């Protein structure tokens, strides 16, 4: 739509969307017209295909009627004329030629907006007329459409689900987003299953489904509502033989592979379900109840019942719990909800408890609060079992830990395992949010209750490990025998290794845990919530290893698969944002969408990280004072535990760059770590590097595994040496810092580091290029400063290809193989290998 609006603003050219019926091209056209009507200043009229040869004259009459002018005056002057043509390729050939001619006449103020099935009717198109195919969107494009263009708060994994379920259809995605609740778009509540049918889906498949026979229509409905994917189940329920099924029109919409079937396009399932009457759906479920294996049979029997079925709730609850154990929490949630609608008494509470836990593990946190809250409000003994998951659900849904509710239960039933679990959960949740006193208090409470009752040691151990990850207390050494805790304990073990700078080991621990949880036959499989924790922890291990590009890719993949925004009180979202700023210099759509769906204002820890992001952005833009102000506000709440892995600017250096030495000295007095104290001393006194004591410290710092800390320290050391007059000695340190950042994939950060180091690297030794021509020396000198080939071409008024040729000759004459090796050679360091 942006290109279309640009054409209207320019007053000539236009935009034609091309695609099959139902692709969404007409919807994009209408939405563009809505934007044009809101801004005003244009005369908008439709050129109707149905008018035939008189389409253009009748369009002109409509236009003059709108403008209040006479046809004898020609087209109205002083306004942009927007001609709207749906099905442009159905126009008469002569009319088509005249309209295209008008669209290409810049002085006429004429803009064409239209749709067509193919682009051939508008080819060869005048240069300003944009023809764009409306292609199926992938998950990233869907997120861009909904978040950036439609302004909706949408979770990336929900955008991915919509792209999958709607086959990337632009019209269907936009129509679906309009009917879904905001909480469904953010992932806080479950999407309907199947998704409701939309006009775009009807436009694509309506005619084909209308042509089905009654038997084919029922068979396709059975396929659509069946939870079993066995072909034998479909055959038994439909009453067809395999040959009859494959030879029918049903086979146009269903794939058969190795004894299983699958509806080829999820939109068919939605449309078939929406078009079926209640009686037809009931009939389909009755047939499947008779044909399905145990468990699935009860599910279909329950859905076929128009009244309650005594005893059906118990097997459904068992089915839901089994699905939850296998990691299929969304299916478990569906089954548990159905069980609750059929159950009475204790069975109903058990079903609601299972539904709440399944919703929580799926990321449907508002649904979880609803179901678990219902259980908690009962007077039965089972109520306390909902307290722990309810505590987590409230914190994830609303951003605060329900301390008051837990305190009431501690006073009421201190010996209950559910109370111990809730106290342990509260400790971990407060630790994530940086609430040290509350986390410590609840951890002590959980330990006291567990010791008094003799139960809950596994839950307390997990809470202790979780708190230690965030810098509160020591990590416990004992392991747990409770299977469902193993995944979360692996998360803690991995993050502890990251904190200890053993990121390779951390990656192995997390990968092994993920593999074990995904292996067929394992005791417990990863639910979406656990998967999100494992994936974000893996990304943090990559950050600690200095591979920011890999970490960003991991976070992006995780966000489109699982509820990443819920992880570690928003640390997953903060990580995505930090990496986006360091790599691109700005906040990406993915990072912005994750931040937008955070509950409330986000935790204090996440707000701190947002200030750090602003400090980086201000620094990249050359606004040193702003950068220092943002960083100062961020440092009012120091980072703790795993939060320290996220790169942050050096506070002392930031204040010095802002010409605020007193504040830099105050910041230096607060530094505790060896690397930070070394950098502070070097920043405040460039001659400090000559001190024997700091010489030994420098050697120690170089053994630190954290790539970011190493880069900061090397950069500060090079800066200090340069400012102390040891320019030649300082250059290698500056280049090594830049090389570390370059290898991390953080393009924006690398560019900033190169720019800040430029003063120390602009005067290379005179003998480095004795064998080069003047032009080759010019190219090499710019490349050494980190200038891209394209920018070198612009600076020297050359083509990019010519620059590449000159650079290849430079590499050959100087016997180097990369830009980095060239930099080291120019600055008197020989090859890259001699620096490590």
Long-range contacts (C-beta under 8 A, 24 or more apart in sequence): 1-28, 1-31, 1-32, 1-35, 1-149, 3-130, 3-132, 4-32, 4-113, 4-130, 5-32, 5-35, 5-36, 7-111, 7-113, 7-128, 7-130, 8-36, 8-42, 8-80, 8-82, 8-111, 8-113, 10-128, 11-80, 11-106, 11-109, 11-111, 12-103, 12-104, 12-105, 12-106, 12-108, 12-109, 12-110, 12-111, 12-128, 13-103, 13-104, 13-111, 13-112, 13-126, 13-127, 13-128, 13-129, 13-130, 14-83, 14-103, 14-111, 14-112, 14-113, 14-114, 14-128, 14-129, 14-130, 15-112, 15-113, 15-114, 15-129, 15-130, 15-131, 15-132, 16-88, 16-112, 16-113, 16-114, 16-115, 16-116, 16-119, 16-122, 16-125, 16-129, 16-130, 16-131, 16-132, 17-114, 17-115, 17-116, 17-132, 17-134, 18-115, 18-116, 18-117, 18-118, 18-119, 18-131, 18-132, 18-133, 18-134, 19-115, 19-117, 19-133, 19-134, 19-135, 19-170, 20-117, 20-204, 21-117, 21-203, 21-204, 22-169, 22-171, 22-172, 22-200, 22-201, 22-202, 22-203, 22-204, 23-134, 23-169, 23-170, 23-171, 23-200, 24-134, 24-169, 24-170, 24-171, 24-172, 24-173, 24-174, 24-200, 25-115, 25-116, 25-134, 25-170, 25-171, 26-86, 26-115, 26-171, 27-170, 27-171, 27-174, 27-175, 27-200, 28-134, 28-170, 28-171, 29-84, 29-86, 29-113, 29-114, 29-115, 31-174, 32-113, 33-82, 33-84, 33-113, 36-82, 41-79, 41-80, 42-79, 42-80, 42-81, 42-82, 42-111, 43-67, 43-76, 43-79, 43-80, 43-81, 43-82, 44-82, 44-84, 45-81, 45-82, 45-83, 45-84, 46-83, 46-84, 46-85, 46-86, 47-83, 47-84, 47-85, 47-91, 47-95, 47-99, 49-85, 49-86, 49-87, 49-90, 49-91, 52-92, 53-92, 53-94, 53-95, 55-91, 55-92, 55-95, 56-95, 56-98, 56-99, 59-83, 75-108, 75-109, 75-110, 77-109, 79-109, 80-109, 80-110, 80-111, 81-108, 81-109, 81-110, 81-111, 82-111, 82-112, 82-113, 83-110, 83-111, 83-112, 83-113, 83-114, 84-113, 84-114, 85-112, 85-113, 85-114, 85-115, 86-114, 86-115, 87-114, 87-115, 87-116, 87-117, 88-114, 88-115, 88-116, 88-121, 88-122, 89-116, 89-117, 89-118, 89-120, 89-121, 89-122, 91-121, 96-121, 96-122, 100-125, 100-126, 100-129, 103-128, 103-129, 104-128, 104-129, 134-170, 135-168, 136-167, 136-168, 136-169, 137-163, 137-168, 137-169, 137-170, 137-173, 138-163, 138-168, 139-163, 139-164, 139-560, 140-560, 140-589, 140-590, 141-168, 142-168, 142-173, 143-560, 143-589, 143-590, 143-593, 144-589, 145-170, 145-173, 145-174, 146-173, 146-177, 146-185, 147-589, 147-592, 147-593, 147-596, 148-589, 150-174, 150-177, 152-177, 152-182, 152-185, 153-182, 153-185, 153-186, 153-593, 153-596, 153-597, 154-185, 154-186, 154-593, 154-597, 155-185, 155-186, 155-187, 155-559, 155-563, 155-565, 155-593, 155-594, 155-597, 156-559, 156-560, 156-564, 156-590, 156-593, 156-594, 157-187, 157-363, 157-528, 157-559, 157-560, 157-561, 157-562, 157-563, 157-564, 158-184, 158-185, 158-186, 158-187, 158-191, 159-560, 159-593, 160-560, 160-561, 161-191, 164-266, 165-194, 165-195, 165-266, 165-267, 165-270, 166-195, 166-198, 166-200, 166-201, 166-266, 166-267, 167-265, 167-266, 167-267, 169-200, 169-201, 169-204, 169-267, 171-198, 171-199, 171-200, 171-203, 172-198, 172-200, 172-201, 172-267, 175-199, 175-200, 183-366, 186-597, 187-363, 187-364, 187-563, 187-565, 187-597, 188-363, 188-364, 188-365, 188-366, 188-367, 188-397, 188-597, 189-364, 189-366, 189-367, 190-330, 190-333, 190-359, 190-362, 190-364, 190-367, 193-334, 194-224, 194-266, 194-269, 194-270, 194-273, 194-274, 195-266, 195-270, 196-270, 196-274, 197-267, 197-270, 197-271, 197-273, 197-274, 197-275, 201-267, 201-270, 201-271, 202-271, 204-267, 205-265, 205-267, 205-268, 205-271, 206-271, 208-249, 208-252, 208-253, 209-268, 209-271, 209-272, 209-275, 211-249, 212-249, 212-250, 213-248, 213-249, 215-240, 215-248, 216-248, 216-249, 216-250, 217-272, 218-280, 218-283, 218-284, 219-245, 219-248, 219-250, 220-250, 220-253, 220-254, 220-268, 220-272, 221-272, 221-273, 221-276, 221-280, 221-281, 221-284, 222-284, 222-287, 222-288, 223-250, 223-254, 223-261, 223-263, 223-269, 224-263, 224-268, 224-269, 224-272, 224-273, 225-273, 225-281, 225-284, 225-285, 225-288, 225-300, 225-303, 226-288, 226-292, 226-300, 227-292, 227-296, 227-299, 227-300, 227-331, 228-288, 228-292, 228-293, 228-296, 229-260, 229-261, 229-262, 230-259, 230-260, 230-261, 231-256, 231-259, 231-260, 231-261, 232-259, 233-288, 233-291, 233-292, 233-293, 234-261, 236-290, 236-291, 237-284, 237-287, 237-288, 237-290, 237-291, 237-292, 238-287, 282-306, 295-319, 295-322, 299-335, 299-338, 302-338, 302-339, 302-342, 303-338, 305-342, 308-342, 309-342, 312-339, 312-342, 313-339, 313-340, 313-342, 313-343, 313-344, 313-347, 313-348, 313-351, 314-347, 316-342, 316-351, 317-343, 317-347, 317-350, 317-351, 317-354, 320-351, 320-354, 320-355, 320-358, 321-354, 323-358, 324-354, 324-357, 324-358, 324-361, 324-527, 325-523, 325-524, 325-525, 326-525, 327-517, 327-524, 327-525, 327-526, 327-527, 327-530, 327-531, 328-525, 329-358, 329-359, 329-361, 329-362, 329-527, 329-528, 329-529, 330-358, 330-362, 330-528, 332-358, 332-361, 333-358, 333-359, 333-362, 333-364, 333-367, 340-371, 346-380, 346-382, 349-375, 349-378, 349-380, 349-382, 349-383, 350-382, 353-382, 353-385, 353-386, 356-386, 356-389, 356-390, 356-393, 357-389, 359-393, 360-389, 360-392, 360-393, 360-396, 360-529, 361-527, 361-528, 361-529, 361-530, 362-527, 362-528, 362-529, 362-563, 363-528, 363-529, 363-532, 363-562, 363-563, 363-566, 365-393, 365-396, 365-397, 365-566, 366-397, 368-393, 368-397, 369-393, 369-394, 369-397, 369-398, 376-405, 384-409, 384-413, 384-416, 384-417, 384-418, 384-419, 385-417, 385-418, 386-418, 387-418, 387-419, 387-421, 387-422, 388-418, 388-421, 388-422, 388-424, 388-425, 388-459, 390-422, 391-422, 391-425, 391-426, 391-429, 392-425, 392-429, 395-429, 395-569, 396-566, 396-599, 397-599, 398-599, 398-600, 399-598, 399-599, 399-600, 399-601, 399-602, 399-603, 400-600, 401-426, 401-429, 401-430, 401-433, 401-435, 401-438, 403-438, 403-442, 406-442, 410-445, 410-449, 414-449, 414-452, 414-453, 415-449, 415-452, 415-453, 417-453, 417-455, 417-456, 417-459, 419-449, 420-446, 420-449, 420-450, 420-453, 420-455, 420-456, 420-459, 420-460, 421-456, 421-459, 423-449, 424-456, 424-459, 424-460, 424-462, 424-463, 425-459, 425-463, 427-463, 427-464, 427-466, 427-467, 428-462, 428-463, 428-466, 428-467, 429-569, 431-466, 431-467, 431-469, 431-470, 431-472, 431-641, 432-466, 432-470, 432-568, 432-569, 432-571, 432-603, 432-605, 433-569, 433-603, 433-604, 433-605, 434-470, 434-603, 434-604, 434-605, 434-608, 434-637, 434-640, 434-643, 435-604, 436-472, 436-640, 439-467, 439-470, 439-472, 440-467, 440-472, 440-473, 443-467, 443-472, 443-473, 458-482, 458-485, 459-485, 461-489, 462-488, 462-489, 462-492, 465-489, 465-492, 465-493, 465-496, 466-492, 468-492, 468-496, 468-641, 469-495, 469-496, 469-499, 469-641, 469-642, 470-640, 470-641, 470-642, 470-643, 471-640, 471-641, 471-643, 471-644, 472-640, 472-641, 483-523, 483-524, 484-524, 486-513, 486-516, 486-524, 487-513, 487-517, 487-524, 487-526, 487-530, 487-533, 487-534, 488-530, 488-533, 490-534, 491-530, 491-533, 491-534, 491-537, 494-537, 494-538, 494-541, 495-537, 495-540, 495-642, 497-541, 498-537, 498-540, 498-541, 498-544, 498-642, 498-645, 499-641, 499-642, 499-644, 499-645, 501-544, 501-704, 501-705, 501-706, 502-705, 503-541, 503-542, 503-544, 503-545, 503-705, 504-545, 506-537, 506-541, 506-544, 507-538, 507-541, 507-542, 507-545, 510-534, 510-537, 510-538, 510-541, 511-538, 514-538, 528-561, 528-562, 528-563, 529-562, 529-563, 529-566, 531-558, 531-561, 531-562, 532-558, 532-562, 532-563, 532-564, 532-566, 532-567, 532-572, 533-567, 533-568, 535-561, 535-562, 535-564, 536-564, 536-567, 536-568, 536-571, 536-572, 536-575, 539-572, 539-575, 540-575, 540-642, 540-645, 543-575, 543-579, 543-645, 543-646, 543-647, 543-708, 544-645, 544-705, 544-706, 544-707, 545-705, 545-707, 546-706, 546-707, 546-708, 546-710, 546-711, 546-740, 546-743, 546-744, 547-707, 547-743, 547-744, 547-745, 548-579, 548-582, 548-583, 548-647, 548-744, 548-745, 548-746, 548-749, 549-583, 549-744, 549-745, 549-746, 550-745, 551-575, 551-579, 552-576, 552-579, 552-580, 552-583, 552-745, 555-579, 555-590, 556-590, 559-590, 559-594, 564-594, 565-594, 565-597, 565-598, 568-642, 569-602, 569-603, 569-605, 569-606, 570-598, 570-602, 570-603, 570-605, 570-606, 571-605, 571-606, 571-609, 571-642, 571-643, 573-598, 573-606, 574-605, 574-606, 574-609, 574-610, 574-646, 575-646, 577-609, 577-610, 577-613, 578-609, 578-612, 578-613, 578-616, 578-646, 578-647, 579-746, 581-613, 581-616, 581-617, 581-748, 582-616, 582-647, 582-744, 582-746, 582-748, 582-749, 583-745, 583-746, 583-747, 583-748, 583-749, 584-747, 584-748, 585-617, 585-620, 585-747, 585-748, 585-751, 586-617, 587-613, 604-637, 605-637, 605-639, 605-640, 605-643, 608-634, 608-637, 608-639, 608-643, 609-634, 609-643, 609-646, 612-646, 612-648, 612-649, 615-648, 615-649, 615-654, 616-649, 616-749, 619-649, 619-654, 619-657, 619-752, 620-748, 620-749, 620-751, 620-752, 624-654, 624-657, 624-658, 624-659, 625-658, 625-660, 627-654, 627-657, 627-658, 628-654, 628-655, 628-657, 628-658, 628-660, 628-663, 632-663, 635-667, 645-706, 647-708, 647-749, 650-676, 650-679, 650-683, 650-712, 650-716, 652-676, 652-679, 652-680, 652-683, 652-684, 653-679, 653-683, 653-716, 656-683, 656-684, 674-700, 674-701, 675-701, 675-704, 675-709, 675-712, 675-713, 678-713, 678-716, 679-712, 679-713, 679-716, 682-716, 682-717, 682-719, 682-720, 683-716, 683-719, 683-720, 685-720, 686-719, 686-720, 686-721, 686-723, 686-724, 687-720, 687-724, 688-720, 689-717, 689-720, 689-721, 689-724, 690-724, 707-740, 707-744, 708-744, 710-740, 711-737, 711-740, 711-741, 711-744, 711-753, 712-737, 714-740, 715-753, 715-756, 715-757, 718-757, 718-760, 719-757, 719-760, 722-759, 722-760, 727-760, 727-763, 728-827, 728-828, 730-760, 731-760, 731-761, 731-827, 731-828, 731-829, 732-824, 732-827, 732-829, 732-835, 734-760, 734-761, 735-761, 735-820, 735-823, 735-824, 735-827, 735-829, 736-835, 738-786, 739-820, 739-832, 742-820, 750-786, 751-786, 754-785, 754-786, 755-786, 758-785, 761-785, 761-823, 761-827, 764-826, 764-827, 765-826, 765-827, 765-828, 768-814, 768-825, 768-826, 768-828, 769-810, 769-814, 769-826, 771-813, 771-814, 772-809, 772-810, 772-813, 772-814, 775-806, 776-806, 776-809, 776-810, 776-813, 779-803, 779-806, 779-807, 779-810, 780-807, 780-810, 780-822, 780-826, 781-826, 783-807, 783-810, 783-819, 783-822, 784-819, 784-822, 784-823, 784-826, 784-827
